[in-house]
Amino acid sequence: MSILNRARGETSLAINGERQCLCLTLGALAQIETALGTSSLDDLAQRLRLLSAADVLAVLGALLMGGGNPQSVESLRTAQVDPAETASAIAQAFSLAMQDI
């Protein structure tokens, strides 16, 4: 994996023992809204508080796509990934993307 660009809001997560870049891009945000069935950022903020494991996989897939590391939700289901690290990386991706707003 290349060096993370924190100014772009990139963070990383170990998946199957390899660091992968995550980034909340506009495309990733749209993919997350669709996957979670929300129609506004306010709805999304509320929905993110109630994620199921399947939702986490959908969000993770979108953030990986945004980071240039697309992986299907199906492949993520069998991937070796730490749940606590995943939650932290997702939160960090959102935090980095929103820090200048």
Secondary structure, DSSP 8 states (H G I E B T S, - for coil): -----GGGT-EEEEETTEEEEE---HHHHHHHHHHHT-SSHHHHHHHHTT--HHHHHHHHHHHHHHTT----HHHHHTS---HHHHHHHHHHHHHHHHTT-
